[in-house]
Amino acid sequence: ISFVGYSLCGRFIAYFNNVTLFFYVFFYLMFNLNIMLFVFNLLPFYPLDGFNFVSVYAKPDSKFMRFAYEKGSMTLLIALIVDELLYVMVGLSIFTLLVDIASLPITLLFGLLI
């Protein structure tokens, strides 16, 4: 829905009024939120879906799988805290970089539609 709404609002870019601008920004933010959730869900930590890709190729009784099941959510929490600290201290966020890479093809597609 955000993809279609964003592209439709983009067609009326020359005729922006407050309502069109609101919907343009709304759909743009919804699109970015969807991309962020998509990338976050593909992280290879136990509670997330990205772990299912890893578990297909890993042996079920390996040390990695045991560690992932026992400490996967804690590792995810630590990774998010470290990412936030990196952003505050250095201005670099690994998660934002991953989102930008994942959204690049779709953003280029938007450029063709508008």
C-alpha positions as CSV (number, residue, x, y, z in Angstrom):
1,I,0.0,0.0,0.0
2,S,2.8,2.4,0.9
3,F,4.5,1.7,-2.5
4,V,1.4,2.5,-4.5
5,G,0.4,5.5,-2.3
6,Y,4.0,6.9,-2.5
7,S,4.1,6.6,-6.3
8,L,0.6,8.1,-6.8
9,C,1.4,11.0,-4.6
10,G,4.7,11.5,-6.4
11,R,2.8,12.0,-9.6
12,F,1.2,15.1,-8.2
13,I,4.4,16.6,-7.0
14,A,3.9,19.8,-9.1
15,Y,0.5,20.3,-7.5
16,F,1.5,20.0,-3.8
17,N,-0.9,21.5,-1.3
18,N,-1.0,20.7,2.3
19,V,-3.1,17.5,1.9
20,T,-1.0,16.1,-0.9
21,L,2.2,16.9,1.0
22,F,0.8,15.2,4.0
23,F,0.0,12.0,2.1
24,Y,3.4,12.1,0.3
25,V,5.3,12.3,3.5
26,F,3.0,9.7,5.2
27,F,3.5,7.1,2.4
28,Y,7.2,7.9,2.3
29,L,7.6,7.3,6.0
30,M,5.5,4.1,5.8
31,F,7.7,2.9,2.9
32,N,10.8,3.5,5.0
33,L,9.3,1.8,8.0
34,N,8.4,-1.3,5.9
35,I,12.0,-1.5,4.6
36,M,13.4,-1.1,8.1
37,L,11.2,-3.9,9.5
38,F,12.1,-6.1,6.5
39,V,15.8,-5.7,7.1
40,F,15.5,-6.1,10.8
41,N,13.5,-9.3,10.4
42,L,16.3,-10.8,8.2
43,L,18.9,-10.4,10.9
44,P,20.2,-13.9,11.8
45,F,19.3,-14.0,15.5
46,Y,17.1,-16.7,17.0
47,P,13.7,-15.0,17.5
48,L,13.8,-13.4,14.0
49,D,13.0,-15.0,10.7
50,G,16.6,-14.5,9.4
51,F,17.6,-17.2,11.8
52,N,15.5,-19.7,9.9
53,F,17.8,-19.2,6.9
54,V,20.8,-20.0,9.1
55,S,19.2,-23.0,10.8
56,V,18.6,-24.6,7.4
57,Y,22.3,-24.8,6.7
58,A,23.6,-25.4,10.3
59,K,23.6,-28.7,12.0
60,P,20.9,-28.9,14.7
61,D,23.2,-30.1,17.4
62,S,26.1,-27.7,16.7
63,K,27.5,-25.3,19.3
64,F,26.3,-22.4,17.2
65,M,22.7,-23.5,17.2
66,R,22.8,-24.2,21.0
67,F,24.3,-20.8,21.6
68,A,21.7,-19.1,19.3
69,Y,18.8,-20.8,21.0
70,E,20.0,-20.0,24.5
71,K,21.4,-16.5,24.0
72,G,20.0,-15.3,20.7
73,S,17.6,-12.6,22.0
74,M,20.3,-11.3,24.4
75,T,22.8,-11.1,21.5
76,L,20.2,-9.2,19.4
77,L,19.7,-6.7,22.3
78,I,23.4,-6.2,22.7
79,A,23.9,-5.7,18.9
80,L,21.1,-3.0,18.9
81,I,22.7,-1.2,21.9
82,V,26.1,-1.3,20.3
83,D,24.7,0.0,17.0
84,E,23.0,2.9,18.8
85,L,26.2,3.7,20.7
86,L,28.1,3.7,17.5
87,Y,25.6,6.1,16.0
88,V,25.8,8.5,19.0
89,M,29.6,8.4,19.3
90,V,30.7,8.2,15.7
91,G,27.6,9.0,13.7
92,L,27.7,5.6,12.0
93,S,24.8,3.1,12.2
94,I,25.3,-0.4,10.8
95,F,21.6,-1.0,10.8
96,T,20.9,2.2,8.9
97,L,23.6,1.3,6.4
98,L,21.9,-2.1,5.8
99,V,18.5,-0.4,5.4
100,D,19.9,2.1,2.9
101,I,21.5,-0.8,0.9
102,A,18.2,-2.7,0.9
103,S,16.1,0.2,0.0
104,L,18.3,1.5,-2.9
105,P,16.7,-0.7,-5.7
106,I,13.2,0.2,-4.6
107,T,14.1,3.9,-4.3
108,L,15.5,3.8,-7.8
109,L,12.2,2.2,-8.9
110,F,10.3,5.0,-7.3
111,G,12.4,7.4,-9.4
112,L,11.2,5.7,-12.5
113,L,7.6,5.9,-11.5
114,I,7.5,9.5,-10.5
